[in-house]
Amino acid sequence: MARRPDNRRPLLDPNGLSDDFASGCDVQDHEDWLRVVFWVDVPGNGHGARCKVRSLVLPRSALPSVLQELRGGPAHGREARRH
């Protein structure tokens, strides 16, 4: 498998995980880890409701990498990721 143009390792998806749409998220901050709960807004009974789509638990040590990826993410275009 060839390396990606940005020299990062390829991302394998052996389980065929699906993508889920979320309209927002909530971060639960714990001592050594973070839990990010993604949700979608669902209209109902004249009141908005939120339906959980998926949650992700990651170690606090992963936070700097996540923030770095987000800084070079969709809001800044892919060119911003080049080092």
DSSP file (Angstrom, degrees, kcal/mol; ACC not computed):
  #  RESIDUE AA STRUCTURE BP1 BP2  ACC     N-H-->O    O-->H-N    N-H-->O    O-->H-N    TCO  KAPPA ALPHA  PHI   PSI    X-CA   Y-CA   Z-CA
    1    1 A M              0   0    0      0, 0.0     2,-0.1     0, 0.0     0, 0.0   0.000 360.0 360.0 360.0 128.6    0.0    0.0    0.0
    2    2 A A        -     0   0    0      1,-0.1     2,-0.1     7,-0.1     0, 0.0  -0.352 360.0-104.5 -75.6 153.0    1.5    3.4   -1.0
    3    3 A R        -     0   0    0      1,-0.1     6,-0.1     6,-0.1    -1,-0.1  -0.431  38.5-106.7 -72.1 151.6    2.0    6.2    1.3
    4    4 A R    >   -     0   0    0      4,-1.3     3,-2.3    -2,-0.1    -1,-0.1  -0.396  33.3-105.4 -73.5 158.0   -0.4    9.2    1.1
    5    5 A P  T 3  S+     0   0    0      0, 0.0    -1,-0.1     0, 0.0    -2,-0.1   0.776 121.4  56.7 -57.1 -27.9    0.9   12.4   -0.4
    6    6 A D  T 3  S-     0   0    0      2,-0.1     3,-0.1    76,-0.1    77,-0.1   0.299 114.8-116.6 -89.2  11.9    1.1   14.0    3.0
    7    7 A N  S <  S+     0   0    0     -3,-2.3     2,-0.2     1,-0.2    -1,-0.0   0.600  70.4 135.7  66.0  14.5    3.4   11.2    4.3
    8    8 A R        -     0   0    0      1,-0.1    -4,-1.3     3,-0.0    -1,-0.2  -0.613  64.8 -94.5 -86.8 155.3    0.9   10.0    6.9
    9    9 A R        -     0   0    0     -2,-0.2    -1,-0.1    -6,-0.1    -6,-0.1  -0.349  47.6 -98.4 -65.7 147.6    0.3    6.3    7.2
   10   10 A P        -     0   0    0      0, 0.0     2,-0.6     0, 0.0    -1,-0.1  -0.323  33.2-124.0 -64.7 150.7   -2.7    4.9    5.3
   11   11 A L        -     0   0    0     -3,-0.1     2,-0.3     2,-0.0    -3,-0.0  -0.878  24.0-154.0 -99.8 118.3   -5.9    4.4    7.2
   12   12 A L        -     0   0    0     -2,-0.6     3,-0.1     1,-0.0     0, 0.0  -0.686  12.1-169.3 -92.3 145.5   -7.3    0.9    7.1
   13   13 A D    >   +     0   0    0     -2,-0.3     3,-1.1     1,-0.1    -2,-0.0  -0.601  19.2 160.7-130.1  70.1  -11.0    0.2    7.5
   14   14 A P  T 3  S+     0   0    0      0, 0.0    -1,-0.1     0, 0.0    -2,-0.0   0.736  74.2  50.4 -69.0 -21.1  -11.1   -3.6    7.9
   15   15 A N  T 3  S-     0   0    0     -3,-0.1    -2,-0.0     2,-0.0    -3,-0.0   0.487 104.1-124.2 -95.3  -2.4  -14.6   -3.7    9.5
   16   16 A G    <   -     0   0    0     -3,-1.1    -3,-0.0     1,-0.1     2,-0.0   0.916  36.7-164.9  62.4  43.2  -16.3   -1.5    6.9
   17   17 A L        -     0   0    0      1,-0.1     2,-0.2     0, 0.0    -1,-0.1  -0.320  11.9-128.2 -62.6 141.0  -17.4    1.0    9.5
   18   18 A S        -     0   0    0      1,-0.0     2,-0.3    -2,-0.0    -1,-0.1  -0.505  15.2-116.9 -87.5 159.1  -20.1    3.4    8.3
   19   19 A D        -     0   0    0     -2,-0.2     2,-0.4     0, 0.0    -1,-0.0  -0.729  27.4-155.2 -90.3 145.4  -20.0    7.2    8.6
   20   20 A D        -     0   0    0     -2,-0.3     2,-0.4     2,-0.0    33,-0.1  -0.949  11.7-128.3-121.8 143.6  -22.7    8.8   10.7
   21   21 A F        -     0   0    0     -2,-0.4     2,-0.4    32,-0.0    17,-0.0  -0.736  27.6-178.6 -88.5 137.3  -24.0   12.4   10.4
   22   22 A A        -     0   0    0     -2,-0.4    18,-0.3     1,-0.1     3,-0.1  -0.996  23.8-163.2-134.9 142.0  -24.0   14.5   13.6
   23   23 A S  S    S-     0   0    0     16,-2.2     2,-0.3    -2,-0.4    17,-0.2   0.472  76.5  -8.8-100.4  -3.7  -25.3   18.1   14.0
   24   24 A G  E     -A   39   0A   0     15,-1.5    15,-2.4     2,-0.0     2,-0.3  -0.983  59.9-142.0-173.4 176.4  -23.4   18.6   17.3
   25   25 A C  E     -A   38   0A   0     -2,-0.3     2,-0.4    13,-0.2    13,-0.2  -0.981   5.4-146.3-151.1 162.1  -21.5   17.1   20.1
   26   26 A D  E     -A   37   0A   0     11,-2.2    11,-2.9    -2,-0.3     2,-0.5  -0.996  16.2-146.1-129.8 135.7  -20.9   17.2   23.8
   27   27 A V  E     -A   36   0A   0     -2,-0.4     2,-0.6     9,-0.2     9,-0.2  -0.910   5.1-160.5-107.4 124.4  -17.5   16.6   25.5
   28   28 A Q  E     -A   35   0A   0      7,-3.3     7,-2.4    -2,-0.5     2,-0.6  -0.919  14.7-149.6-104.0 116.6  -17.4   14.8   28.8
   29   29 A D  E     +A   34   0A   0     -2,-0.6     2,-0.2     5,-0.2     5,-0.2  -0.771  21.5 172.0 -96.0 117.0  -14.1   15.6   30.5
   30   30 A H        -     0   0    0      3,-2.1    30,-0.0    -2,-0.6    -2,-0.0  -0.685  46.3 -93.5-116.9 173.0  -12.7   12.9   32.8
   31   31 A E  S    S+     0   0    0     -2,-0.2     3,-0.1     1,-0.2    -1,-0.0   0.913 116.3   8.2 -56.7 -52.8   -9.3   12.7   34.5
   32   32 A D  S    S+     0   0    0      1,-0.1    28,-2.7    28,-0.1    29,-0.4   0.449 129.4  34.4-111.0  -2.4   -7.4   10.6   31.9
   33   33 A W  E     - B   0  59A   0     26,-0.3    -3,-2.1    27,-0.1     2,-0.4  -0.962  61.9-134.9-150.5 164.0   -9.8   10.4   29.0
   34   34 A L  E     -AB  29  58A   0     24,-2.9    24,-2.5    -2,-0.3     2,-0.5  -0.944   9.8-154.6-120.9 143.2  -12.5   12.3   27.1
   35   35 A R  E     -AB  28  57A   0     -7,-2.4    -7,-3.3    -2,-0.4     2,-0.6  -0.982   9.3-164.4-117.9 120.5  -15.8   11.0   25.9
   36   36 A V  E     -AB  27  56A   0     20,-3.2    20,-2.4    -2,-0.5     2,-0.6  -0.924   3.2-163.5-107.5 119.1  -17.3   12.8   22.9
   37   37 A V  E     -AB  26  55A   0    -11,-2.9   -11,-2.2    -2,-0.6     2,-0.3  -0.905   5.2-157.2-106.0 120.1  -21.0   12.2   22.3
   38   38 A F  E     +AB  25  54A   0     16,-3.2    15,-2.9    -2,-0.6    16,-1.2  -0.762  18.1 173.3 -97.4 142.6  -22.2   13.1   18.9
   39   39 A W  E     -AB  24  52A   0    -15,-2.4   -16,-2.2    -2,-0.3   -15,-1.5  -0.923  24.2-137.5-143.5 164.9  -25.9   13.8   18.3
   40   40 A V  E     - B   0  51A   0     11,-2.1    11,-2.7    -2,-0.3     2,-0.4  -0.948  28.9-112.7-123.0 148.3  -28.5   15.0   15.8
   41   41 A D  E     - B   0  50A   0     -2,-0.3     9,-0.2     9,-0.2     7,-0.0  -0.668  33.5-169.4 -78.3 131.3  -31.4   17.4   16.3
   42   42 A V  E     - B   0  49A   0      7,-3.8     7,-2.1    -2,-0.4     2,-0.2  -0.982  15.1-137.5-126.1 119.4  -34.7   15.6   15.9
   43   43 A P  E     + B   0  48A   0      0, 0.0     2,-0.2     0, 0.0     5,-0.2  -0.487  38.1 149.2 -73.2 145.2  -37.9   17.6   15.7
   44   44 A G  E >   - B   0  47A   0      3,-1.0     3,-2.4    -2,-0.2    -2,-0.1  -0.818  57.0  -0.7-176.6 136.4  -40.8   16.2   17.7
   45   45 A N  T 3  S-     0   0    0      1,-0.3     3,-0.1    -2,-0.2     0, 0.0   0.758 121.4 -64.0  54.1  29.9  -43.9   17.3   19.6
   46   46 A G  T 3  S+     0   0    0      1,-0.2     2,-0.4     0, 0.0    -1,-0.3   0.428 122.2  95.5  77.5  -4.0  -43.1   21.0   18.9
   47   47 A H  E <  S-B   44   0A   0     -3,-2.4    -3,-1.0    -5,-0.0    -1,-0.2  -0.948  77.9-118.2-120.4 140.4  -39.9   20.7   20.9
   48   48 A G  E     -B   43   0A   0     -2,-0.4     2,-0.3    -5,-0.2    -7,-0.0  -0.508  32.4-170.9 -73.0 143.8  -36.5   19.9   19.6
   49   49 A A  E     -B   42   0A   0     -7,-2.1    -7,-3.8    -2,-0.2     2,-0.5  -0.916  16.7-132.5-130.1 159.2  -34.9   16.7   20.8
   50   50 A R  E     -B   41   0A   0     -2,-0.3     2,-0.5    -9,-0.2    -9,-0.2  -0.953  14.3-160.7-116.1 133.9  -31.4   15.4   20.5
   51   51 A C  E     -B   40   0A   0    -11,-2.7   -11,-2.1    -2,-0.5     2,-0.1  -0.958  23.8-119.9-115.9 125.3  -30.7   11.8   19.4
   52   52 A K  E     +B   39   0A   0     -2,-0.5   -13,-0.3   -13,-0.2     3,-0.1  -0.412  29.3 178.3 -64.6 131.4  -27.3   10.2   20.2
   53   53 A V  E     -     0   0A   0    -15,-2.9     2,-0.3     1,-0.4   -14,-0.2   0.829  61.5 -32.8 -97.8 -48.6  -25.6    9.1   17.0
   54   54 A R  E     -B   38   0A   0    -16,-1.2   -16,-3.2   -34,-0.0    -1,-0.4  -0.971  50.4-140.4-167.2 155.1  -22.3    7.7   18.4
   55   55 A S  E     -B   37   0A   0     -2,-0.3     2,-0.4   -18,-0.2   -18,-0.2  -0.943  10.6-160.0-126.1 155.3  -19.8    8.3   21.2
   56   56 A L  E     -B   36   0A   0    -20,-2.4   -20,-3.2    -2,-0.3     2,-0.5  -0.999   1.8-159.7-135.9 128.6  -16.1    8.1   21.1
   57   57 A V  E     +B   35   0A   0     -2,-0.4   -22,-0.2   -22,-0.2    -2,-0.0  -0.941  19.4 170.0-110.7 128.8  -13.8    7.7   24.1
   58   58 A L  E     -B   34   0A   0    -24,-2.5   -24,-2.9    -2,-0.5     5,-0.1  -0.986  36.8-101.3-138.6 150.5  -10.1    8.7   23.7
   59   59 A P  E >   -B   33   0A   0      0, 0.0     3,-2.0     0, 0.0     4,-0.4  -0.353  31.2-120.3 -67.4 148.4   -7.2    9.2   26.0
   60   60 A R  G >  S+     0   0    0    -28,-2.7     3,-1.6     1,-0.3   -27,-0.1   0.823 112.0  68.0 -56.5 -31.6   -6.4   12.7   27.1
   61   61 A S  G 3  S+     0   0    0    -29,-0.4     4,-0.3     1,-0.3    -1,-0.3   0.703  92.9  59.6 -64.0 -18.8   -2.9   12.2   25.5
   62   62 A A  G <> S+     0   0    0     -3,-2.0     4,-2.1     1,-0.2     3,-0.4   0.622  81.0  88.7 -82.6 -13.5   -4.6   12.0   22.1
   63   63 A L  H <> S+     0   0    0     -3,-1.6     4,-2.7    -4,-0.4     5,-0.2   0.876  82.0  53.5 -57.2 -45.1   -6.0   15.6   22.4
   64   64 A P  H  > S+     0   0    0      0, 0.0     4,-2.1     0, 0.0    -1,-0.2   0.899 111.1  47.6 -58.5 -38.6   -3.0   17.4   21.0
   65   65 A S  H  > S+     0   0    0     -3,-0.4     4,-2.3    -4,-0.3    -2,-0.2   0.905 111.5  50.0 -67.3 -41.4   -3.1   15.3   17.8
   66   66 A V  H  X S+     0   0    0     -4,-2.1     4,-2.3     1,-0.2    -1,-0.2   0.930 111.7  48.4 -62.2 -45.8   -6.9   15.8   17.5
   67   67 A L  H  X S+     0   0    0     -4,-2.7     4,-2.2     1,-0.2    -1,-0.2   0.891 110.0  51.9 -63.2 -39.4   -6.5   19.5   17.8
   68   68 A Q  H  X S+     0   0    0     -4,-2.1     4,-1.2    -5,-0.2    -1,-0.2   0.917 110.7  48.4 -62.8 -42.7   -3.7   19.6   15.2
   69   69 A E  H  < S+     0   0    0     -4,-2.3     3,-0.2     1,-0.2    -2,-0.2   0.897 111.2  50.2 -63.8 -40.3   -5.9   17.6   12.8
   70   70 A L  H >< S+     0   0    0     -4,-2.3     3,-1.6     1,-0.2     5,-0.3   0.861 103.7  58.9 -68.1 -35.2   -8.8   20.0   13.3
   71   71 A R  H 3< S+     0   0    0     -4,-2.2    -1,-0.2     1,-0.3    -2,-0.2   0.858 113.5  38.6 -61.2 -34.3   -6.6   23.1   12.8
   72   72 A G  T 3< S+     0   0    0     -4,-1.2    -1,-0.3    -3,-0.2     9,-0.2   0.171 103.0 109.3 -99.3  17.3   -5.8   21.8    9.3
   73   73 A G  S X> S-     0   0    0     -3,-1.6     3,-1.7     7,-0.1     4,-0.8   0.248  89.1 -54.7 -82.7-156.8   -9.3   20.5    8.7
   74   74 A P  T 34 S+     0   0    0      0, 0.0     3,-0.4     0, 0.0     4,-0.1   0.761 125.6  62.3 -57.5 -32.4  -12.2   21.5    6.5
   75   75 A A  T 34 S+     0   0    0     -5,-0.3    -4,-0.1     1,-0.2    -3,-0.1   0.777 114.5  34.1 -66.8 -24.4  -12.4   25.1    7.7
   76   76 A H  T <4 S-     0   0    0     -3,-1.7     4,-0.4     1,-0.1    -1,-0.2   0.437 111.9-118.0-110.5  -2.3   -8.9   25.8    6.4
   77   77 A G    ><  -     0   0    0     -4,-0.8     3,-1.0    -3,-0.4     4,-0.2   0.132  33.7 -80.2  79.2 159.2   -8.8   23.6    3.3
   78   78 A R  G >  S+     0   0    0      1,-0.2     3,-1.8     2,-0.2     4,-0.3   0.780 121.9  70.3 -68.4 -27.5   -6.4   20.7    2.8
   79   79 A E  G >  S+     0   0    0      1,-0.3     3,-1.2     2,-0.2    -1,-0.2   0.795  87.6  66.5 -61.7 -26.7   -3.5   22.9    1.7
   80   80 A A  G <  S+     0   0    0     -3,-1.0    -1,-0.3    -4,-0.4    -2,-0.2   0.655  90.5  65.9 -68.5 -14.7   -3.2   24.1    5.3
   81   81 A R  G <  S+     0   0    0     -3,-1.8    -1,-0.2    -9,-0.2    -2,-0.2   0.648  74.6 107.4 -82.6 -15.4   -2.1   20.6    6.3
   82   82 A R    <         0   0    0     -3,-1.2   -76,-0.1    -4,-0.3    -3,-0.0  -0.394 360.0 360.0 -67.9 139.0    1.1   20.7    4.4
   83   83 A H              0   0    0     -2,-0.1    -1,-0.1   -77,-0.1    -3,-0.0   0.419 360.0 360.0 -99.2 360.0    4.2   21.0    6.6
